[in-house]
Amino acid sequence: MKFLVIGLGSMGKRRVRNLQALGMEDIVGFDPRADRRAEAAEKYGIPVFESLDAAHAAQKTDALVISTPPALHMQYAFWALAQGLDCFIEASVVDATGIEELAKQSSAAKRVMVPSCTMSFYPGPRKVKELVQADAIGRILNINYQTGQYLPDWHPWEDIADFYVSARETGGAREIVPFELTWLCDVFGPSQALGCWKGKLSSLDADIDDLYHCLVRFPEHSAICQLTVEVISRPKATREMRILGSEGELVFSADSNSVRYISTGMEEWTHFHFDAGTIEQQYINPEEPYIEEMRCFVAAAQQRNPSLFPNTLEKDVAVLHTLYELERLSAAAKH
């Protein structure tokens, strides 16, 4: 297959590495910024272009990988559809209406167009899903989950003012709510918004809400989840989850990179520890989950079978509607 990576910033370069790790050799890149084009060409030896049409024409692309800021996702996704290309799209936070229309059109055109769900490929969430499905702690009752990282630490090499996470519509905390809900819904089923408080607590130089306290219900389990997403945890990132079940407890902690559980028939906790993985210079997350995600997309595209990828545009729309309802509830509570 021949791939065109749109956007050669942090995620775009990662996706080039992912494809190369899978043995894909026919990769070209497009980015309007000359510095990003130069860096990608030097590091990964791929042809780069400042024109989208020129990039596509250079090798008659089969599939697109969209790694731009979220506000541009649909622009390029509909372009891909018009060109008859399959498409992988990074996590979105805007334009649920556009994504819904893309889902309808891509299905009719029999194109494989899938949205990212990277957390589902991490060993911690995978183990949580495995244990929940095995009823290891009985019926799920309550979930407390907090995740966050100080926003300037996301890309320490650039000012947050030059990064889309400092814009209100695509702010860091706002972006991460659906990012986390995507894997939570994969484990616990569709989500229902019950309540929310969002606002700015820090002195970050950005007009964004830096913390979301969300109350969500997962009807399939009749479970309640307190989800806190923030961009103020420093000096280390936070990712801590505790699940209470009718027969036990389950804890997922990024600090120890482990999952542990105990049930009423056990005297001690059972622990699962995970390898840190391969971490590229200037990145904080391992490469392996992203490679596995790209492997799933490549397989789905090669076999013309979207079901080989665990996320869908329709699921993305549902998650975004949960986000929008949480924000509506937050605004209503302040009046």
N, C-alpha and C positions, 0 to 999 in steps of 0.2 A: 504493500500500500504506500501511497504518497501523501504526505501530511503537510499542511500549512498551519503554522502556529501564529496566531494573531495576538500581538502584544508580547514584547520581549523584556518586560520587567521581571520582578522576582518570580512570579508564578510562571510566566512564559518560559523563562530559562529553565525552571524546574521541569516543565513539561517536555522541553527538548531533551533534557537528560533522561527523563522517563522513557521516552520513545527510543532513544539510543540504547538504553539499558535493555530494552526488549528486542534489540537487533534491527530496529528500523533505520534505514540509511537514507531514504528519500524524504528529507525534511527541509522545508524552506521557512523563513520567518519574515514577518511584516511588522514594522513599527515606524510611526512617523518621526520618532526621535533618533537622530543620528548616533548619539552616544550608546543607546541600547542596541542598535543594529551592529555597531562596531564591536561591542562586548560579546554579543552572541556569536558573531562570525569568528572572533578570535578564540573564544573558549571552546566552541563546539564544532567549528569548521563547517557551518551550514551557510548556504547562500541567503542573503538578506536583501529586503527590498523596502523602499519608501512608498511604493504604490501597491495597493491590494491587487489590482488587476494584473500588474506585472508579475507579482509573486505567484498568482494562480496560473498565469499563462506559462510561467517558466517550467513547470513540470506536470501540468494537467492534473491538479490535485484530486485526490479521492476523498479526503476527510479534513475537516477544519477543527482546530483546537483553539477556543476563544478564551484568552487569558488577559483580557482588558479590564479596566474598571467596570463595575456592574452596570452603570448607566448606558454602556455601549453594547452590552451583550446581545440584545434583541436586534439591533441594527445589523450586526454581522451574522447572526443566526438566520435572519430572513434572507440575507444575501446568499448564505450557504444553501438555503432551501431553493432559491431561484436558480442556483448553479447545479442543483442536483447532487449536492455533497452531503455526506454524513457529518455529524457535528458533536463535539464535546464542549460543554459550556461550564465555566467555573461557577461557583455558588453565586446566586443572584439575590438581590434584596429589594429590587424595584420592578415595576411593570408586570404584575400578575396577569393583567388582561392580555398583554403581548405574549406572555408565555403560554397562556391558555390557547390563544389563536395559533401559535406556533405548534402546539401539540396536535391540534386538529389538522392543520395543513401537512405537517410532517407525516402523520399517520396515513392520510389519504395518498401522499406521495411515496409511501413506503420507504422513508428515509429513517436512519437511526440517528436520533437526536436526543442526547441524554444530558442531564445536569449533574454536576459533581456531588459526591456524597462521601468525601474523603474519610471522615471519622468512622464510617462503617468498615473501613479497611484497617483501622488500628487494632492491635491485639487486645487492648483493654475493652473497648466496646464490643468486640467480637466475643470475648469471654463472657461479658455481662449478658449478651443476647443468648449465648449457649446455655448459661445457668438459668436464666429466666424461662426459656423454652422447656428446660428439663424440670421445671417446678422445684428447683433446688432449695428455695426458701418458701415454698407454698404460694398462695395467692398474693400478688403484689398489692400493698396497701398504700405506702407513702414513699415518696422519692424526694430527697434534698440534694440539689446539685448546684455547685458554684463553679464557674469558669471565668478566667480573665487574665489579662496581661497588660501592663502599663503600655499605653499606645505608642509613645516614642520608641519603645524597645522592639516594636514590630519590624521596623526598618531603620535601624540605628544609623545607617549611612545617609539618610535623607530626612529633611525637615517634614513633619507631618502636614504642614501647609501645602507641600508638593505631592501629597498622597491622598487618594480619594476618601480615606477613612476619616479625614478632618472635615468633610462636607456633611451637612445635616442629613440629606437623604440617604447617603451611603456611609454614615458614621460607623466607627469601629464596633461599638456595642450593638448598634442596630443591625449591622451585617451579621454578627455572630449569633443572634437569637435564632434565625432560621437555619443557620449552619449547624447549630446544636440540635434544634428540633428535628432536623432531618434524620439524624441517627437515633434519637429518642423515639420517634414515630416508627422507625424500622424495628425497634425492639418492643415497644409497648402498644403500637397501633396508632390510629389517627388521634390528633390532639384537639382539645376544646379549651378555649380561653375562658378563664374564670375571673381574673383580676390582674392588675398590673400597677406598679409605680415606676416611672422612669424620670430621670432628671440628671442634672450635672452637679457633682459633689466636689470635683477636683478643681485645680487651677490650670488645667490643660488649655493651651492657646488654640482652642477650636470651638466653634459654635455647634456642639453636639451634646447629646445625652450620654454620659459616661457610665451609667449604671441602669440596668433593667431588672426589677424584681417582678417575676412573672409567676402567677398561680395558674397551673394548667391541669386539666383532667384528661386521663386516658380511659375512655369509656369501656374499651375491650377488657380492661382489668379492674375497672371501677377504682383506679388508683389516682391519687392526688400528687402533683409534683410542684415543689417550690424550686423554680429555676432562676438563678441569679447569674446574669451576664454583665461583666464590667470590663473596663479598660484602665483600671487604676492599681492593680496588683503589682507591687514592686518590692524587692528587687527581683523576685522570681515569679513566674506565672503560677496561677492557681487552677487546679482541676480536681475537685473532690466530690464524690458522690456516695451517699448512703441510702440504701433501699431497705425498707422494712417490709417483710412478708408475714403471712399468717403463721409461718413455721420457722422463721429465722431472719437473718440480716445478711446484706451483701454490701461490700465497700470497694469502690474503685478510686484509687489515688494515683495521681501523676507524680507526686513527690517520691513515692516508692516504686512507681511504675509497676503497679501490681493490682490484682483483684483478690479479695478474700471473702469467704462466706462461712457462716455457721448456721446449723439448723438444730431443731429440738432433739434430734437423735444423735447429735455429735457433742463431744466434750471439748474439742479444740477447733479453732479456725482452720480451714483449708486454704492455703495460699497458692497463688499463681503469679510468678514473677516473669517479667518480659524483658527482652534484650533492648538496649537503647537504640539499636539500629545504626544506620550510616547517616551521619549528619554533615552536610556540606558546609564549607566555610561561610560565615555570615548568616547561616540559617539556624533555626532552633528546633525544627521538627525533622524526624528521620525521613529518608527517601523511600523506604520500602512500601509504606501504605500508598503513596502516590504512584509508585510503579505498578502496584497491584490494581489500583483503580484504572490506570491507563491500559493495563493488560485486559481488563474486563471490557473496556470500550472497544479496543482493537478486535477482540473476539466477536463482540456483538456486531460490529461493522462488517467484518470479514464473512460472518455467517448469516448476515441479513436478519439478525434475531435480537431485537431490543430487550427481550426478556433475560438475556444473559448479563445485563447490567442491572444492579439492584435498585436504581432510582429512575423515576420517570418525570417528565414535565408535569403531568397531572398531580403527582405527589408534591412537586415543588410549589404548584399553585395553592394546594391545600395548606401547606406550611406557611406560605406568605399571607394567606387569609387569616391564619391564627395570629401572626405578627400584627397585622393591621387591626384585628379585633383587640388584641392586648393594648395597643396604643390608643384605641378609642376608649377603652375602659380606663386607662390612665388619665386621659384628658377629662373624662366625665367625673372622675373622682376628685379632680382639682377644682371643679366648679361648685 
